[in-house]
């Protein structure tokens, strides 16, 4: 039941006590990712995958978020976070929460997953445990494959401390000169061009003293192969000791867009700086590394003690992702094959290059009949989004294609389709966002390739990232022009479309087509357009529109009707929207939020948010779609789009959200939300104290009132 306050109490909703810290909330998200590696219901190789994702996520977190906080401390920034913390306080909170998590991760790998792998015939061995035959093989491998690539670097007054590149794995080596007795230091980098794990041949793959299934794979970490052959790098010297270490550097780009004459050139210059890297924000070393050696590294790289993470076990567990390539289907999730949307089955029966007159039904005919909603990875990206663009590229009646590209794959068929369209004489305009973090270099390559093929390429707007996912196809039909649109929640990337859950709406409604035309004119030319017919656009009017829709539910509730909001997104950070949701809860509006990652809103606070429930769903597929549902006194409004409710999305990015108005598609979206609200396998409930509690099948009844209410509204819409 919804709870209404009987008497108004003045509460300052800007008070920091009503907000979770953004940084700690992200760490809690990554902790939920780590939990998947502990869950026995997750197949073994998939558990390795989640360990790797946890590490990869942390790397990016340090390179961007921790680096930014450290810069704020250095710049003496005094602005507090929404929860009232200084940058220095936030760094301390991050360290306090992360250290035990990282320890937990490595302990689990060494004590649980590594033995379980061995039980299935997969041996990640330590060099010290190898037999003589295996050591002989690796010595030969080292001399032939590794030694020629290595560059040992001495550290002494005539050899200054070498630059340690970002995320590189290195060996700190202590050497003794056999003639002078002098103790020396050197650094050896484990090259990224070599495999992280060196596989042993099958005839040597029988580890001693183990009972397991037949050996499927056995290997040794590259750094151990190097470490046990150091005498080849330092002939005539005594190898005293060696320890691996790894650094993480500030890797965020700093591009002065308003001062850059050529944005692509400016970003290319910043990318060269990133390869070298900024200041060190994290140093990872073995716990066994001597204090003197660790202190040397810290002094030479200007690392404070708080930024040192001592690890028991292998460094850089992100490389465990390599094990996904092993042919062990019994230890992985069952292969998932996307299905062709039922309305597109006759479309894909024909070749994309066939003329429209020879096709039983083409893509455009399907969309003319009714708007089409696709849900990836359940619906095939190849037979829907990719097919739409490829068909447009070959259709002689298509005059123009306009598109935004934020991230795409390295061998993108989307890019090839756009090039084909330009070669076929169509007007093709593509906005390639060069500032897509960690995809800048890839996007520059694609931008150059598109330009060289005759595509009109725009690089985005000064001061804004273009994050929206849009395609506009202009087609001549029976003497008139018709516009076909795709508005999506995810990137035009076939690879991530098989890993992320995303939505896409195809429509040829005139109002949406006209809006996309206006928006592309804004992106490629000069425009100060503030109003759109259907689209809601950031940074123009998205926050205002969301606030208006929340207020409308408050008004309905106060008028004695049933206010209801359900919103699914990746992150909820924006203080204005959080305050509006608190006000809606105070008015009695029932609110369910499905927030995969960061959530700064505190649910379940008496007098503030007792009518708000928050869940996070973490599982095989990355929940990436954004859906916003408002009951509107029975005249429901539901929107999908690319934007989370974060200041960066609402103020510093170009985003587009579109209303879904077809009654059948509204019911489809309601069903999706209902399934997620009822989830008792992968859902975590956010508590008022910031903890997340995972739902279990036996606890499913706990959320039935919320689910029942949503289903009742879906039935009302259907009737």
N, C-alpha and C positions, 0 to 999 in steps of 0.2 A: 504494500500500500504506500502511496505517496504521503509524505508527512508535511503538513503545513504548520508554520509557526502561528500560535494563537495570538501573540502580542508582538508588535514590531519592536525590535531592539536595534538601536543604532550600532552598526558594526563597520569599522573601517576596513573595507575589503582590499585596501592597498597595504595593509599591515603585513610585514614579511612573514609572520607566523603562518599565513595562509598559503604559502608557496613552497614547493620543493625546490631544492637547488638543481639547476639544469645539469651541472656536471655529474653530480651524484646520481641523478636519475638516469643519465646515459650509462654510468657504470652498472647500475642495477639491470639495465637492459642487457648489457654484455654478460652479466652474471647469469641471466636467464639463458643466453646462448650457451654459456659454459655448462649449464645444467644438462643440456641435451647430450653432452659427452658423458655424463654420469648416469643417464637414464637407461636402465637395462632393456627397455623396450626399443631403444634405438639400435639398429644394426651396428656391428663393431666398426666397420670401416667408416660409417657415417659418424660415429663418435669421434674418430680421428679428425674427420672433416670439421666438426664443431669446435674441437680444440684448436684447429688451424684458423678457423674464422675468428674465434676469440682473440688469438694472437694478432691476426691481421687487423682486426678492428682496433686493438690497442695501439698498434703501430701508428695508424692514421690518427687516432685520438691524441697521442703524444705529439705527432708532427704538426697538428693543427690546433687543437683546443688547449693542451697544456702549454704549447709554445706561445699561444696568444696570451694566456694568463701571465706567463713569465715576462712577456713584453710589457704588459700592463704594470707589473710590479716595477720593472726597470724604469718605466716612464712615470712612475708615481701617480698612476691613475687612482682617483679617489671614489669613483662611481661604484655604488654597491649593486650587487645582483638583486633580483626581485625578492630573494629570501634574506636580504640584508647582509651579505657577506662581501668582504673585500677580496681582491684577487689573491692576496697572500693567504687569507683564511681558506679560500677555495683550494689552493694548491695543497695546503696541509690536510684538508679533508680528503682530497683525492688520494694522497699518499697513504693516509690511514686506512682507506677502504681498499685500495688496490693491492697493497703488499700481501695481505692474507689471501686474496683471490688468486694472485699469481702463484703463490706457494701452493695453494690448493690444486691449481691446474697441473703444475709440474709433478706434484706428488701422485696425483691420479694417473698421469701418464706412466710414470716410472713403476708404480706399485700395482696398478690395476690393468691398464690397457696394454702395456708392453707384454706382461705375462700372458694375457688373453690372446694377443696376436701370436705369440709363440705356440700356444695351445692349438692354434689353427694352422701351424706350419709357416708362419710369417715371422722371421727373426730379424729384428733390428739389433745387431750385436755390438758389443764393445770390443775394441781391438784387443784388449788384454785377454779376452776369452777365446780368441781364435787359436786354431791348431796350426802347426808348422806349415802344412800345405796351403792353408788359407792365407797365412802371412806371406808366404812366398809369392802367391798370386798377386796380392795387393802391392808388394814391393815392386814387382814387375810392372803392374798397372801404374804405380806412382811414377816410375822412371820413364815410362812411355807416354802417359797421358796427362800427368799432373805436373811433374817437375818442370817441363819446358814452359809452362804457363805462369809459374810462381815468380814473384819478385820479392826476395827478402830485403827488408829495409832496416839498417842499423840505426841505433839511437845513441848519439854521443855528441859532444860539442861540434864536431865537424859534420854530423848528420842530424840536423834538427828533427824534432818529433814529426813523423809523417802525418799527412792529412788522412783522417779516418772517414771514409765516405758513409753516407746515410744508409742505415740498415745492413751494413756489411758485417760479415762474420770474420773475425780475425783471431790470430794467435799471438799472445804476448809471450815472448821467449826470453828466458834468462840463460845466458851463455857464459862460460868461463874460458878465458884464453889459456890454453894449456902451457904456453911458454911464460907468460907474465903472471898468471894467476888472477888477472883482473876480471871482475864480474861485469858483463856487458848485457845490454838489452837490445832486442830486435822485435820487429813486427812482421808477421806474414799474413797476408789476406787470403782467405778461401775464395777463389774466383767464382763469380756467379755464372760464368760460362760453363762451369762443370756441374755435373749432377750433385745434389746435396747428399744423396745416399748412394754409395758405390756398391752395386750388386755383385755378389760372388757367383761364379759359374755353378751350375747345378751339380757338377761332379764333386765340388768341394762344399756343397751346401748342407752337410749333415753336422749340426752342432753337437758337441760332445755333452754328455750328461743330461740330456733333456728327453722327456717323453712327450711326444706330440704326434699329430698327423704327419704324413709325408711332407717334406719341405717344399713349399710353394715359392718362397722367396727368402733370400737371406742377404744381408748387406751391412755396411758399416758407414757411419757418418764421415763425410769428406774430411772434416777437420781432424778427425782421429787418424785417418790415413796420412795426412800431412804431418801431424805431430809425431808419429812413430817413424818417420823417415826424415826428420830434420837434419840428421848428420849429413845428408846429401847436399843440403843448402848451406851448411856451415862446416865445411871440411877442416879438420885440424882443431876444431873447437869441441869443448865438452858441453853437452846439452844438460843444463842443470834442472830446469823445470819449464813447463809451458802451460798456459791457461787460455781458453777461448774467451773472447769478449765481443760485445756488440754495442753499437751506439745508435741512437735515434736523434735526428736533427730537426730543427724547425724547417718545414718544407712548404709553408704556405707562400703563394706568390704575392708580391707587392707591386702591382702595376698602376702607375699614375695615368689612368686612362685619359683624363682631361688634358694632360700635357703630352700625350703620345701622338705623333704625327701618323704613325703606322701601328695599329693595335697588334697585328700579327707579329711584326718585328719586335715590338716591346715584349710580348709574351714569350717569343722565342729566346730573347735575351734573358728573361727571368727563368726560363726553363734550364738554361745553361747554368745559372746560379744554383738552381735547385739540385742539379746533378752533383754539384760540389757540396751544397747543403749549408744551412745556417748554423746557429749555435746548437750545441749539444743539449738536449732536454732529457735524455735518459741514457744511463750506462748500465748494461747488464753484464755481470761477471759471475763466475762460479763462486759458491760460498767458500770453497777451499782456497781461493786465490789469496796469497799472503797479503797482509795489510800494506806492506811497503810497496808491492807491485800495484795494488789497487790505488794507493795514494799517488803513485807516479802517473798513472793514467788520468786520475782526477785532476791533478795539477796541470798536466800538459793540455788537457782538453777543457779546462775551466769548468769542472763539474763539481757541484756542491754535494755533500753527503746525502741530502734528501733525495737526490735524483739517481742514486745508485740502487739497483735491484739485484740482490744476490740470489742466484738460482742454483737449486740442486737438480742437476740433470742437464739435458740437452738445451741449448739456446735455440731461439728462432723456431718455435714449434709450428709456425705458419707453414713450414716446408712439409709438414705431415700431409698436406693436401696432395702431395705426389702419390700417396698410396691409393688414391681413388682410381688410379690407372690400372691397378692390379686386377686381373681377370678372376675375381672371386664374387660372383653374383650372390652367393648364399650369405655373404657378409655385408651386403649393401641393400639399400631400398630397392624394391622391385622396380624395374624399368617403367617409366611413365611415358605413355604415348598420347599426345594431345589428339583430340578428335576434331573433325571438320564440323563447323556449326551446321546444324540440320538445314538451314536455309541456303547454305553455300554448296551443298553436295553436288548439285547439277552444274554449278559454276566450275568447280575444280575438275570435272570430267573432261573439259575441253582444254586445249593448249592455250597458254596465255597469248601466244602470237597469232592465234586464229582470228580472222576478221569477225566483227560482231554478228554479221548476218549468218555465219555458219555455226554459231554457238546456240545450244539449246536454251541457255540463259546466261547472261553476263552479269558481272558484279553490279553494274549500275542499275540494271533492271530490278535486282533484289532490293536495293536501297530505295528505289522509287516506290516500290510497293509499301514499304514500312521501314521505319528506323531499325537499325540492327545493332544489338549490343553483344560484344564478345568479351569473354572472361578468360584471360590467360593465367596459367598454362593449360587450363582445361580445354579451352578452344585453341585450335592451332593458330599460331601467329603467321606461319607460312601461308596457310590457305585463307587468311583473312586480311590482315594489314599488309603483308608483303604482296599478296595477290592483288589487292586494290591498287597499289602503286605500280606494280608490273603491268597490270591490265591498262592502267592509264597511260603508261609509257608507250604501249603498242597500239592503243586505240586511235584510229585516224580522226575520230571526231573530238578527241581531247585537244584543247587549245593550250592549256597552261596547267602547270603543277607548282604549287607553293608549299613549303614545308619548313618546319623547325627541326633541327638536329641538336640534341644535347649530348647524348652518348650513343655510339653505335659500335658494332663489332668490327674486328680487324679485317674480316673478309666479307663485308656487308653486302648482301644482295640488294639492300635498299639503295646504297650508293650506286651500284651498277644499274639499277632500274632508272635512277635519275639521269645518269649519263646516257643511257639508251634513249630516254625521252628527249634530251637535248639533241642527240644525233638524229632523232626522227623529226626535228624541226619544231618541237614544242617550246613554249616559253617556260623555262624552269627557273625558279628562284628559291634559294635555300638559305635560311639563316642558320649558320653553324656557330654554336656558342663556344668560342675559344677559351672561355674561362671556366669550363666544367672541370672541377678539381680532379687532378691526377689523370684526366683524359685530354689535357690541353694539347699534348704532342700528337696524339692520335687524331684529334680534330683538326689540327693544322695540316696534317698530311692529307686528310680527306678534303679539306677546303681547297687545297692546291690542286688536287686531282679533279675536283668538280669544276673549278675555274678553267683548268686547261681543256676541259671538254665542252666549254661553252655555257656552263650553268652560271646564272647570276648568283654570286655568293655574297652574303652580308655577314658581318662578324658580331652582330649584337649591338646593344645600346650602351653608351657611356654611363658607367655607374650602376648598371643593372646586368644581372645574368638572365638570359632568356631560357627559362626552365620549362615553359609550356610545351605540350606535345600536340602539334597540329599538322594536318594535311588539308589542303584545299585543291580540288581538281575542278577545272572549268571546262565544260563540255558543250559542244553545239548539238542540239537535238531539235529536229523538225523546225528549223528556222529560228530557234530561240536559244538563249544561253541558260544552262542549268549548272548550279554549283553543288558539288559533292564534298562533304566535310568528314574528317575523322578527328575527334577530340579524345585524347587518351590520358591515362594516369601514369603510364610508364614509357620508357625510352623505346625508340625504334631500333631495337637490338634483338635479333633472333635468339642469341644465346641467353641473355637475361630473361627473355620472354618465356623460356622454359624453366626458369628458376624462381621468378618473382610472380606474385599474383597481381594482375593489373586488369583494368577495364578499358574498353574503347567503344565509343559511340560513332556509328556511321549514320549520316543523315543527309538528305538533300532538301531539307526545309529551307525556304527562302530566307527566313530571318537569321538562321545560323550561318548560312552561306554569306549573307551580306555582312554579318559581324566578323567573320573570318577575313573577308576582303578588307574591311576597315582596319582590323588588327594587323594584317600583313602590311598595309600601307603605313601604319604606325611604326612597324618594325623596320621597314626598308626605306622609308622616306622621312618626311616631317609631318608630325600630327600632334595635336593636343586634345584629341578626342576623349571625352569624359564619360559618354553614355553609349551603351550598346543595347541592342534589342533583346538579346537573350544571354549572351556571354557575360560572365562576371570576371573582371580582369584586374590583376595586380600589376603595378602598384596604384592603379587608377581608383577602383571602387570595391575591391574584394573585401577588405576589412569592414568597411561601412555596410556592405550588403549582409555579411554574416551577422554583424551586430543588429541589423534591422530584423533579420529573420529570428534571432534569439528573442528580441524585444516583442516580436509579434506573438511568439509562444507565451511570453509573460502576460501579454494583454489578453490572450484567449483564456489563460488560466484564471486571471483575475475576474474575467467575465463569467466564470462558472463553467467553462469548458475544460476539456482535457488537454493540457499542454504536453508535448512530447518531442524530444530531440534524441536522435541517434546519430553519432558521427564516428566515422572510421578514418584514421589517418596514421601517419608515421610518428608524428610528434606534435605535442601541444605545449607551447611555451609562451605565446603572446599574452601579456598581462591584461590588456583591455578585454580580450575575448574571455579569458579566465574569469575576470570580474563579472562580465555579463552572464556567464554560466552560473556563477555563484548567486547572482540576483535572481536568475530563473529558478534555481533550486529553492531559494528563500520564498519565492512566490508559489512553490508547489509543483513546478514543471518536472516531469519525470525525464531523467537524462541518463542515457547509456553511452559511454565512450569506449571505443575500441582503439587503443593507442599502442602500436607495436613497440615504440621506443621511448623517447623522452616524454614525460608528463610532469609538468610543474604544478598542476592542479591537485589539491588535496581532497579526496572524496570522503564522505561520511562524517564531516565535522558538524556537530550540533549547531543549528542556527545559521549555518553557512552552506553546507554542501551535503546534507543528509539525503537528498534526493538524487545524488549523482553517484553512479557506479562506473568504475574504470576496469577494463580488462586488457591484457596484452596477450597476443597469440604468437607463439614461437614454435616453428615446426619445420617440416621438410622444405616448404616453399617460403620465401621471404614475403611477408604481407606488405604490399606496396601500394595497393589501390586506396583512393580517397573517395569516400561516399558521405554525403551530408543529407540527413533526413529531417524534415520538419513537418509535423502533423497538420498544422494550419487548420485546425477545427474540421478535419475530415477532407479538406481539399489539399491533399498532401503535396509537398514540394520536395523533390529529391535531386541532388546535384552530384556530379562526379567531376574530377579534374586533377590537376597536377600539384595543387598547393596543400601544404600542411599549414596548421595555424601557428606559425612562427613569425617573429618580426622579419627575418631574412626573406621569407616567402612573400609576406604581405607588403614589405617596403622596398626590398632591394632586388627583387626578381620580377620578371614578366611571367605571370601565371594566368591560366584560363580555366574557369570552371563553367560547366554547361548544365542547364536543367534537363533532366530526362522526363519527357512529357507523355510518351506513349504508355497507355495503361498497362499493357502486357509487360513492358520493360520495367515499369515501376514495381510491379509484383515480383519480377525476377530479382531486382535489387533488394526488395524487402525480404525475400526468401534468403538471399545471401547473408544479410545482416542478422536475420533470425537464427540461421545455422551457427553463425559465429557467437552470438549471444548465448546460445545453448551449449557451446563447446565445453566438454568436460575431459578432454584429452590433452589439449595444447594450450589451454587458456590459464592465465594467471590473474588473480584478483588483487588490485592495488588496495592496500590498507591505509588508514588515515595516518599511520606512523611511517609510511614510506616502504614498508615491507610488501613483497609480492608473495601471495600464497597460491600454489598451483592447485587447480581443481582436480578432483579425482572422480571417476565414474560414480562412486557411491555418494558423492556430494552433488550430483546433478540437480537434485530437487531444490537445492539452495537458491538457484537462479530462475526457477520456473515462473515465479510471478512476473519478472521482467520479460522473459521470453513469451509468456502467455499474453501479456499486454500488447507486445509487438505483433504477435500473430492475429490477435483480435482486430487490430487496426488494418492489417493486411486483408483480412476477410471483409472488413467494412469497405475497403477500397475496391475489392473485387465485386461486391454487390452493388 
